[in-house]
Amino acid sequence: METESKLRLADVFVTIRDPRQARKVKHDLVELLVVAVNAVLVGANTFVDIELWANEKLDWLHQYLKLENGIPSHDTFGRLFGLINPDEFEAAFRRWVGTILPALGADRVVAIDGKTRRRSGKVDATPLHLVSAFAADAGLVLGQRATAEKSNEKTAIPELLATLALEGCIVTIDAMGTQASIAQAIRDRGADDILAVKANQPTLADSMREFFDQFLVAPEQTPHTFTETVEKSHGRLETRRGFAFTQPDCLAKPEQWPDLKSFAVIEAERWIKGKTSFERRFYISSLPADANRLARAVRDHWAVENRLHWCMDVAFADDQMRVRTRHAAHNLAILKHITLNLIRLDPIKRKGGIRARRFIAATSDRYRSELLGLV
């Protein structure tokens, strides 16, 4: 997957409307957003952190920004992020990603998954739940969409899909998104789908389990493809087996799923420190019944858990974020996604992961400038 040169951050943010009253504005909107990205990049996780860091690095910031009235208070940063329209912020984010990753290419896995910012809720509002699209092999966030209040991912996923260029990609979604309307939305974008089937589609899941149980009695009598991989590391041994079938007519109501061509069963047997566990998962897909291709895409899907959700919690302290003012939590989450992408776009491999990169950015003005496209 090829990426192009990064668009300057000032160009990314210039399309966002300033929500403040013009006569009361003392600080330029674009400059404040650039300051905030810089601060988050080096380890700031709160608005107080952003203010403290920016004041310490004011001389360096003056090389690239005017900042005629200096650095505003953390309360000003908080109010501003609470006022910015998150839809406009998301659109600016996607436009930026589109310039650095203009085409994903055939068979690239785009994992769709949601995450709740647990401490962003308050008495009269639920916590922010953000559904993200994640390019698994590049490790980049392509876009995000917040679920509406008193709603869930079923409504947010089609809205997110409608904003993405997905032609030729494979979109993978966990069971919450296994809906006929979402499958149609994926196909409408020119992509193929792999959808997990669990208890939220009980009739379909039961028919798949029944089919597979019968298959195991005499596997040679049923056309299928098969793949098996063995992975061993750090005292953990895992054997994964994949079975793919071209008989969707054997399932319950196959006609409701757009362009349904195959279904798959993935088994995982794990041995960890003398204990063995077994898991069997079911999937439907618009792809042909190629067990190796389907199993690889399913495996790639879980990158969204490790390389995005886990990273947001561990490296960016996402679950500790207590921002609750209007849109502030949503906009700060987008800002962290921008920062994560900037770090992942670094062409030089370095040890230590995201946390180490943030540490280097905090100590090296040159490295920070390069990541942000300031030089």
Stockholm file with secondary structure:
# STOCKHOLM 1.0

chainA/1-375         METESKLRLADVFVTIRDPRQARKVKHDLVELLVVAVNAVLVGANTFVDIELWANEKLDWLHQYLKLENGIPSHDTFGRLFGLINPDEFEAAFRRWVGTILPALGADRVVAIDGKTRRRSGKVDATPLHLVSAFAADAGLVLGQRATAEKSNEKTAIPELLATLALEGCIVTIDAMGTQASIAQAIRDRGADDILAVKANQPTLADSMREFFDQFLVAPEQTPHTFTETVEKSHGRLETRRGFAFTQPDCLAKPEQWPDLKSFAVIEAERWIKGKTSFERRFYISSLPADANRLARAVRDHWAVENRLHWCMDVAFADDQMRVRTRHAAHNLAILKHITLNLIRLDPIKRKGGIRARRFIAATSDRYRSELLGLV
#=GR chainA/1-375 SS CCCCCCCCHHHHHTTSCCCSCGGGCCSCHHHHHHHHHHHHHTTCCSHHHHHHHHHHTHHHHTTTCCCTTCCCCHHHHHHHHHHSCHHHHHHHHHHHHHHHCSCCCTTCEEEEEEEECGGGCBTTBCCCEEEEEEETTTTEEEEEEECCTTCCHHHHHHHHHTTSCCTTCEEEECGGGCCHHHHHHHHHTTCEEEEEECTTSHHHHHHHHHHHHHHHHSGGGSCCEEEEEEEEETTEEEEEEEEEESCGGGSSSGGGSTTCCEEEEEEEEEEETTEEEEEEEEEEESSCSCHHHHHHHHHHHTHIIIIIIHHHHHTTCGGGCCCCSTTHHHHHHHHHHHHHHHHHTCSSCCTTHHHHHHHHHHHCHHHHHHHTTCC
#=GC SS_cons         CCCCCCCCHHHHHTTSCCCSCGGGCCSCHHHHHHHHHHHHHTTCCSHHHHHHHHHHTHHHHTTTCCCTTCCCCHHHHHHHHHHSCHHHHHHHHHHHHHHHCSCCCTTCEEEEEEEECGGGCBTTBCCCEEEEEEETTTTEEEEEEECCTTCCHHHHHHHHHTTSCCTTCEEEECGGGCCHHHHHHHHHTTCEEEEEECTTSHHHHHHHHHHHHHHHHSGGGSCCEEEEEEEEETTEEEEEEEEEESCGGGSSSGGGSTTCCEEEEEEEEEEETTEEEEEEEEEEESSCSCHHHHHHHHHHHTHIIIIIIHHHHHTTCGGGCCCCSTTHHHHHHHHHHHHHHHHHTCSSCCTTHHHHHHHHHHHCHHHHHHHTTCC
//
